[in-house]
Amino acid sequence: MRQAITISPAALDQVRLLLEKREKPSIGIRIGLKTKGCNGLAYNIEYADEKRAMEECVEIDGVTILIDPKAIMFLLGTEMDFVSDKFQSGFVFNNPNEKGRCGCGKSFHV
């Protein structure tokens, strides 16, 4: 069965690092969407302390990624990556469902 979202090795390493540095135990991270920006939707990542009802659970090499059920249809086929250059670093989502992004790159629409 195909996973709802794939995680690059760089993103997986960064998630592990964040979970190790957190001062309290987490079961993993949660990925969702929130209304934001000039195009409508923005990715949201947070620590997950428990699995919520109806969440999709993706396990990769011992790391748990939970996906908010309201976001799943917008995230199918997405790859989560982590990029770092001399100016910035952060998680990047390569989402085939995106139809456009705002000029500042903070939000998108499907």
Residue pairs with C-beta under 8 A, 6 or more apart in sequence:
3 58
3 60
4 56
4 58
4 67
4 72
4 75
4 76
4 78
5 31
5 58
5 65
5 67
5 75
5 76
5 77
5 78
5 79
5 80
6 78
6 79
6 80
7 15
7 58
7 60
7 63
7 65
7 79
7 80
8 79
8 80
8 81
8 82
10 81
10 82
10 83
11 80
11 81
11 82
11 91
12 60
12 61
12 63
13 82
14 82
14 91
15 28
15 29
15 63
15 65
16 63
18 29
18 47
19 26
19 28
19 29
19 47
19 63
22 47
24 49
25 49
26 47
26 48
26 49
27 48
27 49
27 50
27 51
27 64
27 66
28 48
28 63
28 64
28 65
28 66
29 45
29 46
29 47
29 48
29 64
29 65
29 66
30 45
30 46
30 47
30 48
30 55
30 65
30 66
30 67
30 68
31 43
31 44
31 45
31 65
31 66
31 67
31 68
31 71
31 75
31 80
32 43
32 44
32 46
32 67
32 68
32 70
32 71
33 41
33 42
33 43
33 44
33 68
33 70
33 71
33 74
33 75
34 41
34 42
34 44
35 41
35 42
36 42
36 106
36 107
37 102
37 104
37 106
37 107
38 102
38 103
38 104
38 106
38 107
39 100
39 101
39 102
39 107
39 108
39 109
40 107
40 108
40 109
41 74
41 107
41 108
41 109
41 110
42 106
42 107
42 108
43 91
43 93
45 91
48 64
48 66
51 57
51 66
52 66
52 68
53 69
54 69
55 66
55 67
55 68
55 69
56 66
56 67
56 69
56 72
57 64
57 65
57 66
57 67
58 64
58 65
58 66
58 67
59 65
65 80
67 75
74 95
74 97
74 110
75 93
75 95
75 97
76 97
77 95
77 96
77 97
78 93
78 94
78 95
78 96
78 97
79 93
79 94
80 91
80 92
80 93
81 91
81 92
81 93
81 94
82 89
82 90
82 91
82 92
83 89
83 90
83 92
95 108
97 110
98 108
98 109
98 110
99 108
99 109
99 110
100 108
100 109
101 107
101 108
102 108
